[in-house]
Amino acid sequence: MALPRLAVTAGEPAGVGPELVARLAATPLAADLVAITDRALLERAAARCNLRIAVIDDDGAPCERRDPGSLRVHHVPLGATERPGQPDPRNAQHVLATLAEAADGCMAGRYAAVVTAPLQKASINEAGIRFSGHTEFFAERARADVVMMLASPELRVALATTHLPLAAVPAAITRATLARTLRIVHAELRAKFGIAAPRIAVLGLNPHAGEGGHLGREELDTIIPLLDDLRAEGMQLLGPLPADTAFVPAQRTRYDAVLAMYHDQALPVLKSEAFDRTVNLTLGLPFIRTSVDHGTALDLAGSGRADPASLIAAANMAMSLVARSATYSPSPLRGEGKG
């Protein structure tokens, strides 16, 4: 039986991504790993890690077994030879080409999922290319509405807003955006995680979830009415809950995932508990995408000491989601797809 083909992008050439991909290849993961990167870049990264990696040009043929230390490569040439720790805008097009191949390949059925190593957004922008991140790139490529989720074995957190200044968050939280986000999270918990009747805890925007309007009216005017409407459609929604108590053990038994209103409202809890086991997922895409939960670690690049735990966790989660997607078919929910 053919192994699932996992596309793995190496991210920023001057960061730790290529070394992490080499270390992932050294594991016994039962996947047909296809690194989308420059072949020589990957070989140099493996050498820095004192690893012997068998790099095989990808011909797309089915693979029934992968030996640890081997992987296939879809070669995308660098614009300039990497200098570890020093991103070069001349490699911006290389990075974007690897992402495009991964997304297009997944949508065409060439890959079962994509796993992404970290990239350097600033370097791409310095090349004169407007770019805000993996999530937004894949959403535009697939023409899909998406939601960012970070998940560990103990906790799943989705975000109503992502990389916004805190002052811009309240205006971004509307009935329409919350409805869209919650419907995507609900549908993906069923389809990708196999949870037939997901329970989602929704955090309030303000301290103490607004305290009855005394600490802000967003809960009364927007969040509560929207949650009531979605409950009428059949969703199991808790909240809005005060963020300062939503993550205590007694509360966690009540939900399968959390929707936070902004980036730093919930992610510090998740990362402080399971930094090396947390995986970034993009919900709403027509394919499976997982990623590390950390950056390019330029200070470690080239040292061979970068910890691959998060990339390994991302690959394992991708494999788990691939296996589940082949066996689980959720029944429709009344109201799904509206808004």
Disulfide bonds with the S-S distance in Angstrom:
none
